[in-house]
């Protein structure tokens, strides 16, 4: 087992300037999270801001200790053996952490020495990590001259120097342009495939989660659903139909009893997950055309999976 998380819980105290009694009240950040990673997969921790992704990242990287439940990485308990866990993980933070006044090689060399590497072994690891991330020709460039995408790849190369079995990344493509994002995820896919490194990356980008072997979808500190993205989408049925109408409640009540339909009303929109969208559109257009302002139809996405699980529209 590479990663095992069981009933993980964490609460942040509220109100630093309030009375001691008020500070006792805590807001849940993680609330009974359970999942396991059994193989070197590429796994997305997907959710909007406030869903618990960053807290889970901090727990898994031993930055904070969970307050309930337990977690293991490569058989090592995070609370009992945090030092051992750190030997098994590579970490890339959301905020850039390269020293921009040093070259890429110097940044990697400093990190490698912290891992206990030196001499020919360190030099070899630097060259190999740079090669894996497409940075061989940029090793002697100053970090401040690199684009955002190249700096992020240099941070990943640094995190791989000690050959971790698990790579943890917190919003790795935050602030990158679309091309740099695509390049970054291409390298992440090759790492887990070619080097058998388990990659867990938190993200609020739906298209990134779609590329992963598994998506763990978080909402308000809970893991609301997880699985292979294609399977999660297929479980919703054939199409999602959205009907804009001034009679949303009435139309929703009319459609709800139909077999195979999942119906939700969001303001003036009736949202229907159904086996065959065109048939529904034809039927509603014939029977209630005077109620309809607009009809939209699309294949299910991970945003629809999130809505189905939470009843809340996905807003990054």
N, C-alpha and C positions, 0 to 999 in steps of 0.2 A: 504494500500500500504506500503510495507516494504522499498523499495528503488525506488526512481524516479529520473531520470537524464534527463534533457531537454537541448539540444543544448549547451552542456558544452564545453567551450573553455579555453585554457591556452597556453601562449607562454613564453618561456624562453629568456631573453636577451642574445645576443651574445657578446663575446669578452670583458672580464674584463679589459684588458690593452689597449684597443683601445680608440680612441677619443670618446667624448660624442656623436657625431653624429653617429658613427658606432655602439655604444651600443644601439641606438634606434631600429635598425633592430633586429627582433626577429624571432626565428624558432618555428613553431607550434609544440606543444606536444600533445594537444587535439584540435580537430577541429570539433565542432558540434556533440558531442557524445550524443546519445539518447538511453535509455533503461529503463525498469522497472522490478522490482522483486515483484511479488504480493503475493507469498507464501514462506514458509521456505524451499527454494530449496538449492541444492548444485550447485553453479554457478562457472564456470571457466572463467577467463579473460585471453584469449589465444592470444599469439602473440610473435614474435621474439623480441630481444633487439631493443629498439628504437621505438616500436610500440605505446607507450603511456601507457602501463600497470602501471608502477610505478607512473607516474604523476596522473593517475586516482586514484590509491590507496592513494596518498598523499592528494588529494582533498577530497575523501570520509572519510578519517580519520581526517579531519580538520587541517592537517599539513600546507597546503597552501589553499588559497581561489581561487576559479575559477575567471577568468577575464570576462567571459561572460556565459550566460545561467544560469541555476539554478539546484540545487539538494536538495532532501529531503531524510532523513532516519527516518522511523517511524513517518512521518508527521512533522518532525522538519527540518526547513530550515538550511542548512549548513552555510550560510553566516550570517543569522540573529540570530541563536541560536546554536553556536558551542558547548557551554557547555552542553546544553540539548542533542545534538547529541552524545557527548562522554559518556553520561549515557546509551545510547542505544547500543553502539558498544564495542566489544572486538577486540583488535588489536595485531597481531603477525607480527613483522618486519622480513625482510630478514636476517639481521645481528643478531646474537645471542645477547641476552640482559640479561641473567641471571648473577648474581654475583656468580662466580665459587667458591669463598671462603665461601659461605654460603650453608647450606643444601637446599634441595628442599622445605622443610617446611618453612624455614626462608625466602626464596625468595618469596614464596606465601604469607607469613604473612606480609612482608613489603609492597607488592602490595595491599593486602587487606586493610591495614590501610590507604593507599592513597585513596581507594574507600570509606573510612568512616566506614569500618567494624572493629569490635573488639570483644573480649571476646568469649563467647560460639558460637555466630553467625559466627564469623570468623573461629573458629576451625572447626565448622560443614561444612562450605563452602569449606575449604581446603581439608577435608576428602572426600567430595563428588566430587570435581573437580578431585582429584587424582584418585579416583575410576573410574570415567568416562574415564580417559586417561590411565588406567592400571599402575598407579604409586603408589598405596597404599603401596607397600613393599619398595619403594625407597624414601619415604618422608624424612627420616633422613640421606640419603646419601648426601655427598657434591656434588654440581653441577659439579665440575671439574672431578669427577669420572664417570660421565655418558657418554654414547655414544652420538653421534650427534642426533640420532633419539629420544632418551629419553629426551635429553635437549629440543628438539623442542616440544615434547609432554608436558613437564613441562611448557614451555612458553604458550602453548594453555590452559593448566589448569589454569594458572595465569590469562589469559585473560577472563576466564569464571566465575571468582569469584563473580562478581557483577551481574551475570545473564543477560548478554546482549541478545538482540533479533537478533543482527547481528554480525557475526564474520568475520573480514576482515584479510586476510593473504597475504603477499607479498612474492611470490616464496617460500612457506613453506618447500619444499623438496630440496631446493638448497644445494648442498654439501653432501646429504645423499646417502648411498648406495642403490641399488635396493630393498633389503629386508626392510630397514627402510622406504623407500618411500611407499611401499605397506602397511606397518603397519600404517603409518601416515594417509594415505587416508582411510584406514578402519575405523579409529577413527573419521575422519571428516564425513564420511557417516553416522555413527551411531549418531553423535551429531545432525545433521540436522533432522534425521529420528525420533530419540527417544525423543529429547529435543525441537524439533520444533525451532531450531536456523537456521536462514538463513546464509549460509556460502558462501562468495565470496573470491575466491583464485586466484591470478594471477599466471600464469605458462607459461613456454615455452615447457613443456613436453606434447606431443600429447596424450600419453597414459593416462595421468591424466585427460585431458579434456574429453576424451572418457568416463570416469567413471561418469561424472557429469550429473545432470538433464538438464542443459543448458550450452552451450558454447557461449561466446561473443567473436568474433574474431576481433582483432584490427590490423590495418596496418597504419603506418605513422599518428597516431593520430586520425584515423577515425574508427568507428565501421562498418566493411564492410559486415558482416553477423552475424546472431545469431539464435540459436534454439537448439532443442534436437539433440545431436550428430548423432543418428541413422537416423533421418529425413534429416539432412543436407547431410549425405553421400548418402542416397537413392535418393535425388533430382538430383544427378549427373548422374544417370543411372546405367546400369548393371556392366560395367567394365571400367577400364582405360587401354588403350593400348599405349605402348611407342615403337616407331619404330626408331631405330638408323640407319641413312642413310646419304650418301653423297649427296643426292638430297632432302634435307629437305624442302626447299621452294616449289619445284615442287610438291612433294608428298602432302604437306600441302594444296596447292591450289587445287589439285585433289580431296582430301577428304572433304574439307570444305563444298561444296554444298550439301552433303548427309544429308537427313532429320534425325534429332535426334542426330547428331554428334556435339560435341564441339571440335574444332581443334585448337591447338596452336603449334607453332614452337619455340623451345628453342635450339639454336645452331644447333647441328646435330641430334636433337631428335624431331620427330613429336609425339605430345601427343594428344590422342583422347579419349574423354569420349563418350561412345557409349552404346546402349542398349544390344548388344550381341557381346562381344569381339571375341570369337572363329570364328564367321562368318566373321568378318573384317579381322582377321589374315589369314583365308583360302583364302579370295578374294585377298588380297594384295600379298600373297605368290604366287598365281597363275599368277597374271598380272604383278607384278614388282619384281620378286624374285631377279633380278640382282641388284636392288637398295638397298636391305636390308642387313644390317650388323648384326643386332640383333633385336629381338622382345621380349618385356616383357609385361605381363598382370597381373593386380591385381584388387581386389575389391577397391572401393573408400575409402579413409581415410580422416581424417581431414586435412592432408597436401594437399590432392587434393582439398578439399573444399576451403582452403586458396588460392591455385593457381587459382582456377576457379574465385574467387572473386577479386583477385589482379593482376593476370598475373605474379606473382613472386613466385619463389620456396621458400618454407618454410625452413629457416635456423635459428635455435635457436641462 
